[in-house]
Amino acid sequence: MSAIQFELEADVRTDKDMGRGASRRLRRIERVPAVVYGAGEQAVSLLLDHHKLVKALSFEAFYSRILTLKVGKKTEKVILKALQRHPSKPRLLHLDFLRVRADQKLEMHIPLHFKGAEEAPGLKEGAVFAHLMSDIEVSCLPGDLPEYIEVDVSQMGLDQSIYLSDLKLPKGVELTAFAQGTEGHDQQIVSLHIPRVEEEIVEAAAPAASDVPTVGEEESKSEDSAKDKEK
């Protein structure tokens, strides 16, 4: 697991920074609005540096790690709960941070890392991997939160699959999908199958326009044929 630690500095968002006009001004000065809430405390509106956030978000671990958020002299432990991006521009619009407490379980989506794909016996028979999940939601205490879950596919043969129940989870980590039991919730994560080949339906090509005689040409050919017979 990575030892990267993420620390973000934020300022409290004041009334003058609210509203549509203020949002445009914040974009010009490279500031991103955000909110932090949870742990029985009031929600606080924040402003963060856009450039530093973009850099932090380039790390996969940022989405599944406990983050340190500094607001003035106060330091809090948080997780990234929601992220809003501009639909067409490389611009962050808003972030939600959730405060975490050491004694309270949290639920987070954790990425799956697949290892041993090149060694899978099924590949020698022409099979290909179908990845049906890229992350899973887990429940655990903040201190037990994994950065990712490893999935070993090195022993997979033809027509084999790995399910949620096959995962080896770290101590203290549970799947939220199994909160009501495994029955009906044990989904496939990855499978190895021969790809299906669909038969192509080849339609008869339509004759080119140059190959279709005009009415005049057709009558001329008929007359020439009749004359040839008379001769």
C-alpha positions as CSV (number, residue, x, y, z in Angstrom):
1,M,0.0,0.0,0.0
2,S,1.1,3.5,-0.7
3,A,2.5,5.7,2.0
4,I,1.4,9.0,0.3
5,Q,-0.2,11.4,2.7
6,F,-2.5,14.1,1.4
7,E,-2.8,17.5,3.2
8,L,-5.1,20.2,1.9
9,E,-5.3,23.8,3.0
10,A,-8.6,25.6,2.8
11,D,-10.2,29.0,3.7
12,V,-13.7,29.5,5.0
13,R,-16.0,30.8,2.3
14,T,-17.6,34.1,3.2
15,D,-20.9,35.6,2.1
16,K,-19.1,37.7,-0.6
17,D,-18.0,34.4,-2.2
18,M,-21.5,33.1,-2.6
19,G,-23.7,33.4,-5.7
20,R,-23.3,33.0,-9.5
21,G,-21.2,36.1,-10.0
22,A,-18.9,35.1,-7.1
23,S,-18.5,31.7,-8.7
24,R,-17.2,33.3,-11.9
25,R,-14.8,35.4,-10.0
26,L,-13.5,32.4,-8.1
27,R,-12.8,30.6,-11.4
28,R,-10.8,33.5,-12.5
29,I,-8.6,33.4,-9.4
30,E,-8.3,29.6,-9.5
31,R,-10.3,28.9,-6.4
32,V,-12.7,26.0,-6.0
33,P,-15.8,26.0,-3.6
34,A,-16.2,23.0,-1.3
35,V,-18.0,21.9,1.9
36,V,-17.0,19.8,4.8
37,Y,-19.7,18.1,7.0
38,G,-20.4,15.2,9.3
39,A,-19.2,13.9,12.7
40,G,-22.0,15.8,14.5
41,E,-20.6,19.2,13.6
42,Q,-21.9,22.0,11.4
43,A,-21.2,22.0,7.7
44,V,-18.7,24.6,6.7
45,S,-18.3,26.2,3.2
46,L,-14.7,26.3,2.0
47,L,-12.4,27.5,-0.8
48,L,-9.4,25.5,-2.0
49,D,-6.6,26.1,-4.6
50,H,-7.6,24.6,-8.0
51,H,-4.1,23.8,-9.2
52,K,-3.2,21.9,-6.0
53,L,-6.5,20.0,-6.1
54,V,-5.9,18.9,-9.7
55,K,-2.4,17.7,-8.8
56,A,-3.8,15.7,-5.8
57,L,-6.6,14.2,-7.8
58,S,-4.1,12.8,-10.3
59,F,-3.2,10.2,-7.6
60,E,-5.6,7.2,-7.4
61,A,-5.0,7.0,-3.7
62,F,-6.6,10.4,-3.1
63,Y,-10.1,9.0,-3.7
64,S,-9.8,6.3,-1.1
65,R,-7.5,7.7,1.6
66,I,-8.1,9.6,4.8
67,L,-7.1,13.2,4.0
68,T,-5.9,15.9,6.3
69,L,-7.8,19.2,5.9
70,K,-6.4,22.4,7.4
71,V,-8.8,25.2,7.9
72,G,-7.0,28.1,9.6
73,K,-5.6,26.6,12.8
74,K,-8.0,23.7,12.8
75,T,-7.0,20.3,11.3
76,E,-9.6,17.6,10.5
77,K,-9.5,14.1,9.1
78,V,-11.8,13.8,6.1
79,I,-12.6,11.7,3.0
80,L,-13.6,12.9,-0.4
81,K,-17.3,12.1,-0.7
82,A,-18.3,13.9,-3.9
83,L,-16.6,15.7,-6.8
84,Q,-18.2,17.8,-9.5
85,R,-16.3,18.6,-12.7
86,H,-17.2,20.9,-15.6
87,P,-18.9,18.8,-18.4
88,S,-16.6,20.1,-21.2
89,K,-13.7,22.0,-19.6
90,P,-10.8,20.8,-17.4
91,R,-12.3,22.6,-14.4
92,L,-13.3,21.5,-10.9
93,L,-16.6,23.0,-9.8
94,H,-17.3,21.7,-6.3
95,L,-16.1,19.1,-3.7
96,D,-17.8,17.5,-0.7
97,F,-15.6,16.3,2.2
98,L,-16.9,14.1,5.0
99,R,-15.4,14.3,8.5
100,V,-14.4,11.0,9.9
101,R,-14.1,9.8,13.5
102,A,-11.8,7.0,14.6
103,D,-14.6,5.2,16.3
104,Q,-17.2,5.4,13.5
105,K,-17.3,3.1,10.5
106,L,-17.4,4.7,7.1
107,E,-18.5,3.4,3.7
108,M,-16.2,4.1,0.7
109,H,-15.6,2.8,-2.9
110,I,-12.2,1.2,-3.1
111,P,-10.5,0.4,-6.5
112,L,-9.7,-3.1,-7.5
113,H,-6.2,-4.0,-8.7
114,F,-5.9,-7.1,-10.8
115,K,-2.6,-9.0,-10.7
116,G,-1.2,-12.0,-12.6
117,A,-3.2,-11.5,-15.8
118,E,-0.3,-12.6,-18.0
119,E,0.0,-15.9,-16.2
120,A,-3.7,-17.0,-16.4
121,P,-3.8,-20.5,-18.1
122,G,-7.0,-19.6,-19.9
123,L,-5.2,-17.0,-22.0
124,K,-3.3,-19.8,-23.8
125,E,-6.7,-21.1,-25.1
126,G,-7.6,-17.8,-26.7
127,A,-9.8,-16.5,-23.9
128,V,-9.9,-12.8,-22.9
129,F,-10.7,-11.1,-19.6
130,A,-14.0,-9.3,-19.0
131,H,-13.7,-6.9,-16.1
132,L,-17.2,-6.4,-14.7
133,M,-16.2,-4.2,-11.7
134,S,-13.4,-1.7,-11.2
135,D,-14.2,-0.9,-7.6
136,I,-16.2,-2.1,-4.6
137,E,-17.9,-0.4,-1.7
138,V,-16.6,-1.4,1.7
139,S,-17.4,-0.6,5.4
140,C,-14.7,-0.3,8.0
141,L,-13.2,2.0,10.6
142,P,-11.0,4.8,9.3
143,G,-7.9,3.1,10.6
144,D,-8.6,-0.1,8.6
145,L,-9.4,1.6,5.3
146,P,-7.5,0.0,2.4
147,E,-6.1,2.0,-0.5
148,Y,-7.2,-0.8,-2.9
149,I,-8.2,-4.4,-3.0
150,E,-6.0,-6.9,-4.8
151,V,-7.6,-9.5,-7.1
152,D,-5.3,-12.4,-8.1
153,V,-6.3,-13.7,-11.6
154,S,-3.1,-15.7,-12.3
155,Q,-4.8,-19.1,-11.8
156,M,-7.9,-18.4,-13.9
157,G,-8.8,-21.0,-16.5
158,L,-11.2,-21.0,-19.5
159,D,-14.8,-20.1,-18.5
160,Q,-13.9,-19.3,-14.9
161,S,-15.0,-16.3,-12.9
162,I,-14.1,-14.5,-9.7
163,Y,-16.9,-13.3,-7.4
164,L,-17.2,-10.9,-4.5
165,S,-17.2,-13.8,-2.1
166,D,-13.8,-14.8,-3.5
167,L,-12.1,-11.6,-2.4
168,K,-9.5,-11.6,0.4
169,L,-10.4,-8.6,2.4
170,P,-8.1,-7.0,5.0
171,K,-8.9,-7.4,8.6
172,G,-11.8,-5.2,9.8
173,V,-13.1,-4.6,6.2
174,E,-16.5,-5.8,5.1
175,L,-18.4,-5.5,1.8
176,T,-21.5,-3.4,2.0
177,A,-23.1,-5.6,-0.7
178,F,-23.2,-8.4,1.9
179,A,-24.9,-6.4,4.6
180,Q,-28.0,-8.5,4.1
181,G,-26.1,-11.7,3.4
182,T,-24.5,-13.2,0.3
183,E,-27.6,-14.7,-1.3
184,G,-28.5,-12.8,-4.4
185,H,-25.6,-10.3,-3.9
186,D,-22.6,-12.3,-4.9
187,Q,-21.7,-10.6,-8.1
188,Q,-19.1,-11.4,-10.7
189,I,-16.0,-9.3,-10.7
190,V,-14.0,-10.7,-13.6
191,S,-14.4,-13.6,-16.0
192,L,-12.3,-15.4,-18.6
193,H,-14.1,-16.5,-21.8
194,I,-13.5,-17.1,-25.5
195,P,-14.9,-14.0,-27.2
196,R,-18.1,-14.5,-29.2
197,V,-17.8,-14.2,-32.9
198,E,-20.9,-12.8,-34.5
199,E,-21.7,-13.9,-38.1
200,E,-21.7,-11.0,-40.5
201,I,-24.7,-10.8,-42.8
202,V,-23.4,-9.9,-46.3
203,E,-26.1,-8.3,-48.4
204,A,-26.1,-8.6,-52.2
205,A,-24.5,-5.5,-53.6
206,A,-26.9,-3.3,-55.6
207,P,-26.0,-2.8,-59.3
208,A,-24.1,0.3,-60.1
209,A,-26.0,3.0,-61.9
210,S,-23.7,2.7,-64.9
211,D,-24.8,-1.0,-65.2
212,V,-28.5,-0.3,-65.5
213,P,-29.5,0.5,-69.1
214,T,-31.8,3.5,-69.8
215,V,-35.1,3.0,-71.6
216,G,-33.6,4.3,-74.9
217,E,-30.6,2.0,-74.6
218,E,-32.8,-1.0,-73.9
219,E,-35.0,-0.4,-77.0
220,S,-31.9,0.1,-79.2
221,K,-30.4,-3.2,-78.1
222,S,-33.7,-5.0,-78.9
223,E,-33.8,-3.5,-82.4
224,D,-30.2,-4.5,-83.1
225,S,-30.9,-8.0,-81.9
226,A,-33.9,-8.3,-84.3
227,K,-31.9,-7.1,-87.3
228,D,-29.2,-9.6,-86.5
229,K,-31.7,-12.4,-86.6
230,E,-33.1,-11.2,-90.0
231,K,-29.6,-11.3,-91.4
